Amino acid sequence: MPVSTRWSDTSPEALRVFIDLHRQMPAGDKAARVLDLTAMLYHLSLEDVRRCYPKASDHEVFLRMAARRLGPDLMLRAYGWRP
């Protein structure tokens, strides 16, 4: 099994075990993990916005979070706001 640079710090045997465990995992458990990771990423991003803009109102935090996903052009079209 070729090892990409993404897994360069992982031994081939550990990677095989990791992959095998994920192959055996029920689809519902995989979906739950994806949702958990998505929620974690959202909260980390939210905390980063609040750290960078401590005086921002809740509305501005909402807009800055949206801007991270939508980009400046779509933000301007959708919300009339550019970060």
SULFEN-V948912 format. One record per residue. N is the residue number from 1. SS is DSSP state (A for helix, B for strand, O for the rest). PHI is phi in whole degrees, 0 to 359 (NA if undefined). NEAR is the number of other C-alpha atoms within 8 Angstrom. Layout:
BEGIN
n: [N | N]
ss: [SS | SS]
phi: [PHI | PHI]
near: [NEAR | NEAR]
END
This chain:
BEGIN
n: [1 | 2 | 3 | 4 | 5 | 6 | 7 | 8 | 9 | 10 | 11 | 12 | 13 | 14 | 15 | 16 | 17 | 18 | 19 | 20 | 21 | 22 | 23 | 24 | 25 | 26 | 27 | 28 | 29 | 30 | 31 | 32 | 33 | 34 | 35 | 36 | 37 | 38 | 39 | 40 | 41 | 42 | 43 | 44 | 45 | 46 | 47 | 48 | 49 | 50 | 51 | 52 | 53 | 54 | 55 | 56 | 57 | 58 | 59 | 60 | 61 | 62 | 63 | 64 | 65 | 66 | 67 | 68 | 69 | 70 | 71 | 72 | 73 | 74 | 75 | 76 | 77 | 78 | 79 | 80 | 81 | 82 | 83]
ss: [O | O | O | O | A | A | A | O | O | O | O | A | A | A | A | A | A | A | A | A | A | A | A | A | O | O | A | A | A | A | A | A | A | A | A | A | A | A | A | A | A | A | A | A | A | A | A | A | A | A | A | A | O | O | O | O | O | A | A | A | A | A | A | A | A | A | A | A | A | A | A | A | A | A | A | A | A | A | A | O | O | O | O]
phi: [NA | 292 | 250 | 283 | 295 | 299 | 250 | 296 | 266 | 243 | 292 | 304 | 293 | 297 | 296 | 299 | 298 | 302 | 295 | 299 | 298 | 290 | 294 | 277 | 291 | 300 | 303 | 298 | 292 | 298 | 298 | 297 | 296 | 298 | 296 | 298 | 294 | 296 | 296 | 297 | 297 | 300 | 292 | 296 | 295 | 300 | 295 | 294 | 298 | 295 | 290 | 288 | 229 | 296 | 263 | 291 | 287 | 301 | 295 | 294 | 299 | 303 | 296 | 292 | 294 | 297 | 297 | 293 | 265 | 264 | 85 | 294 | 294 | 291 | 299 | 296 | 291 | 279 | 240 | 64 | 221 | 235 | 295]
near: [3 | 3 | 8 | 6 | 5 | 6 | 8 | 8 | 5 | 7 | 7 | 8 | 6 | 8 | 10 | 8 | 8 | 8 | 8 | 8 | 8 | 8 | 6 | 6 | 8 | 6 | 6 | 6 | 8 | 10 | 8 | 8 | 8 | 8 | 8 | 8 | 8 | 8 | 8 | 8 | 8 | 8 | 8 | 8 | 9 | 10 | 8 | 8 | 12 | 10 | 7 | 6 | 7 | 7 | 4 | 9 | 6 | 6 | 7 | 8 | 12 | 8 | 9 | 10 | 11 | 9 | 12 | 7 | 6 | 9 | 8 | 9 | 8 | 8 | 14 | 10 | 8 | 6 | 6 | 7 | 8 | 8 | 5]
END
